[in-house]
Amino acid sequence: MRRLGGTRAGKVRLTPLLRKEAVSSAEMLTEVAAGTAERCPGRHVLALQDTTGLRSHGGRGEYLHAVMSLDEKDGTILGVIDGIFLDRQTSGRPVCAD
């Protein structure tokens, strides 16, 4: 949160917002993807996906599986296209987490 907020004060301002029931990860991803879509027309776009461990405990934990877009010509990062939060339970199978 501190990295996202930039400072401790930024973290303190963001935390209550992200804890509101009305703010879901799906809604945040939808908004970010809409902004990315506005930057894509007229470009050849590469879609790159990766899974990042947010909290990992021996292969289990919380992960973000994100798809990012880049301009094929100059490598400009255009933004997030899609993403899903995964929670790898003790079974090791991913469970969507919102």
C-alpha positions in Angstrom: 0.0 0.0 0.0 2.8 2.4 0.8 4.3 2.0 -2.7 0.9 2.5 -4.3 0.2 5.6 -2.1 3.7 7.0 -2.6 4.1 7.9 1.0 2.7 6.9 4.4 0.1 9.7 4.1 -0.9 8.3 0.7 -1.2 4.9 2.1 -3.4 6.2 4.9 -5.7 7.9 2.3 -6.0 4.8 0.1 -6.6 2.2 2.7 -10.2 3.2 3.6 -11.1 3.5 -0.1 -9.9 0.0 -1.0 -11.7 -1.5 2.1 -15.1 -0.3 1.0 -17.4 -3.0 -0.1 -18.5 -0.8 -3.1 -14.9 -0.9 -4.5 -14.2 -4.3 -5.9 -11.0 -5.6 -7.7 -13.2 -6.4 -10.7 -14.5 -2.8 -10.9 -11.0 -1.4 -10.6 -9.7 -3.7 -13.4 -12.7 -2.6 -15.6 -11.9 1.1 -15.1 -8.1 0.6 -15.8 -8.9 -1.5 -18.9 -11.2 1.2 -20.2 -8.4 3.7 -19.9 -6.0 1.4 -21.7 -8.5 0.8 -24.5 -8.5 4.6 -25.2 -4.7 4.5 -25.8 -4.8 1.5 -28.2 -6.6 2.7 -31.4 -4.3 2.9 -34.5 -1.5 0.9 -32.8 -0.3 -2.7 -33.2 -0.6 -3.9 -29.6 1.1 -6.8 -27.9 -0.7 -8.4 -25.0 1.7 -9.8 -22.4 0.5 -11.9 -19.4 2.3 -12.9 -16.2 1.4 -14.0 -12.8 2.8 -12.1 -9.8 2.9 -13.4 -6.3 1.4 -10.8 -3.9 1.8 -13.0 -0.8 3.4 -16.4 -1.4 3.8 -19.2 1.1 5.5 -22.2 -0.5 3.5 -21.9 -3.8 0.3 -21.1 -2.0 -1.0 -17.6 -1.3 -2.4 -14.6 -3.2 -1.5 -13.9 -6.9 -2.4 -11.4 -9.6 -2.6 -12.8 -13.1 -2.5 -9.7 -15.3 -2.5 -8.9 -19.0 -0.6 -5.8 -20.0 -0.5 -4.1 -23.4 2.5 -2.6 -25.2 2.9 -0.7 -28.4 4.6 -3.2 -30.7 6.5 -0.5 -32.6 8.1 1.5 -29.7 7.5 -0.6 -26.6 5.4 2.0 -24.9 3.4 0.5 -22.0 -0.3 1.2 -22.7 -1.7 -0.3 -19.6 -3.6 -3.2 -18.1 -6.1 -5.1 -20.4 -7.4 -7.6 -17.9 -6.5 -9.4 -14.7 -7.7 -11.8 -12.1 -6.7 -12.2 -8.5 -6.1 -15.8 -7.5 -5.9 -17.4 -4.1 -4.1 -20.7 -4.1 -5.6 -22.5 -1.2 -4.0 -25.5 0.6 -5.2 -27.7 -2.2 -2.9 -25.8 -4.6 -5.8 -25.0 -7.0 -6.4 -21.4 -7.8 -9.6 -19.8 -6.5 -10.8 -16.4 -7.9 -10.6 -13.8 -5.2 -12.4 -10.5 -5.4 
